[in-house]
Structures are given as structure tokens and as C-alpha cells.
Amino acid sequence: MSGGSIAPLSDRLEIDGETATVTLDPETRMLRGAFVGLSGGADFYATNIPDLIEEGRRSLAVYLGLCREKGIEPRPKVA
């Protein structure tokens, strides 16, 4: 596929109970996921949805593990 342009695309996925935004990077033509509602960042990338979900699971597991190790709340406290 050559020529033309691809517009950014944005949507949401739920991965292991957490919501992630999904965008298409027009330059790299890769999907980028980013979890929302967490205290810190957890990004993940892939070229297709099944791989993006798997990468999201891995990223979330690493993030939650680091939070446990450091005694950090993974989600902001609701006031």
C-alpha cells in the first residue's frame, strides 16, 4: 500500500478490567494503547488488535507488579 494518508484513529478497549485508549499512529502505522484511570503511565504497542490486547495485558501486569513492589496505589484515590 503506498500513497495517500491515514488519519489518526482513537477508540477504547477494556483489558483485564482496565480501560485503555487506542490510537493509530499514522507515521508508524502501529496501534498504541494507553491505560486511563491509573496513577502512572502504562503504554503498549502492536500492529494488530490481538497482539495489542496481549501487550496490554503484559504492560498492565508489569505496572501493577511495580506498584506492589514500591507500595504505590495503582489507581488514584477517589475523594
C-alpha positions in Angstrom: 0.0 0.0 0.0 1.5 3.3 -1.0 0.5 6.9 -1.3 -2.4 8.5 0.4 -2.6 9.4 4.1 -4.0 7.8 7.2 -5.9 9.9 9.7 -5.4 9.3 13.4 -7.9 6.9 14.9 -8.9 6.7 18.5 -11.0 4.2 20.4 -11.2 2.3 23.7 -10.6 -1.3 24.8 -11.1 -3.0 28.1 -8.2 -5.2 29.1 -8.4 -7.2 32.3 -10.9 -4.8 33.8 -9.0 -1.6 32.9 -9.9 0.9 30.2 -7.3 1.8 27.6 -7.4 4.3 24.8 -6.2 3.0 21.4 -4.8 5.3 18.7 -3.4 4.6 15.3 -0.1 6.3 14.7 -0.2 7.3 11.1 3.6 7.6 10.8 4.5 4.2 12.2 1.2 2.5 11.3 1.2 0.9 14.7 -1.6 0.8 17.3 -0.7 2.4 20.6 -2.6 1.6 23.8 -2.5 3.7 27.0 -4.4 2.8 30.1 -6.6 5.5 31.6 -7.5 5.9 35.3 -4.2 4.7 36.6 -1.8 6.6 38.9 1.0 6.3 36.3 1.5 5.5 32.7 1.3 2.1 31.0 1.7 2.3 27.2 1.8 -0.6 24.8 2.2 -1.0 21.0 1.3 -3.6 18.3 0.4 -3.9 14.7 -2.9 -5.7 15.2 -5.7 -5.8 17.8 -5.0 -9.4 19.2 -1.3 -8.5 19.7 -2.3 -5.1 21.2 -4.5 -6.8 23.8 -1.7 -9.3 24.7 0.8 -6.4 25.0 -1.7 -4.5 27.1 -2.0 -7.5 29.5 1.7 -7.6 29.8 2.1 -3.9 30.3 -0.7 -3.9 33.0 0.9 -6.8 34.8 4.3 -5.1 34.9 2.7 -1.8 36.1 0.7 -3.5 38.9 3.7 -5.5 39.9 5.9 -2.4 40.2 3.1 -0.7 42.2 3.0 -3.6 44.7 6.8 -3.6 45.0 7.0 0.1 45.7 3.9 0.4 47.8 2.2 2.7 45.3 -1.6 2.8 44.8 -2.2 1.8 41.1 -5.3 4.0 40.9 -5.9 7.5 42.3 -8.0 7.6 45.4 -11.5 9.0 44.9 -12.2 11.8 47.2 
